[in-house]
Amino acid sequence: MKKNRWYLSGRISGLPYAQAWDNFVRAERAVYEMGGVPVNPMRFCRPRWSWRRCMTLCIWKLLWCRFVAIQPNWQESRGARIERQIALWLNKVVLYL
């Protein structure tokens, strides 16, 4: 059911793990406050996985969401830029946090 699912997009690579985690937890809270169900890549991708493996899973998860919440640091992330472009191509509702 993708009616109220929000995929969270933002920079992970190149940031300390704790900082990336905090950024995504803040985004999760924002989505919860709007009544949404966040789909947080920090909760399903593992730090030891390759970038490609994570992106493959992230794109799959994004496909099943109606909304995409994009963090302010998205332009600094190759993966977030790809996720944003896919969301726009698929006419997802995109919200810039």
N, C-alpha and C positions, 0 to 999 in steps of 0.2 A: 504494500500500500504506500504509494508515494505522495499521497495527497498533501501531507504537511511535513515532509522530510526536507531538511536543509543540509546540503553538503557544505562543509567548511573548507575553504581554500585559503592558503597563505604560505608564507615561507617557512620551511623546515630546514633544508640543507644550508649549511654554513652558519647556522645559529647554534649556540650551546643548547643541549637537549632541554634543560630546565627552562630556558627562555622560550623556546618553541612550544613546550608544553603549556606554560603560563598563557601564551598568546592564544592558543587553541581553547584552553579552559575559559578564558574571557569571552571568546567568540561563542562557545557553547552556552554560557550564561545569557548572552545577548539573545540568542535564538530561543532559549527556554522562555525568557521574559516576553518574547513576541508570541508565545504559544506554539512554537515549532519543535520538531524533533531533530536534534542535530546528529549528523553523520560525521564523526570526527576521525580523520585519518591517523591522528596520534594514538587512537585507541585500537586500531586494527592493523597498522603497519608496525613492524618490529625494527628497532635500530640496526640490527645486523643485516637486514635485507638490502638488496641492491636498489638503487634509485629506480631502475626499470621495473623491477618486481613490484615496488610500492606504487609506481605510477599506473601500472596495469590494473592493480586492484582498485586504486583511487578512481580511475576513469570508469571502471565497472560500477562502483558504488555511486558515482555521480550520475550515471545514466538512470538510476532508480530514484533520483530525487527530483522534485519539482522546482526547488529553489536552490540557489547557490549564494552563500554568504562569503564575501571576499574581504579579507583583512587588508589594512592599509599598506602592508609591506609586499603586496602581491607582485608588483613590478620588479622586485629584486629576486624573484623566484621563477626559474624556467618552468617548473612544474605548475605553479599557480597561473602563470600566463597561458599555458596549454589548457588547463582546466577552465579558465575563463573563456578562452576561445571556443572550446567545445560547448560550454554552456550557452554561449551566444548563438552558435550554429544551430543548436537544438531548441532555441527559443525558450530556454529556462528563464525563470525570474531571477535576476541577478541583483543582489543588494550589496553595496559597498559599505562595510562597517566603519 
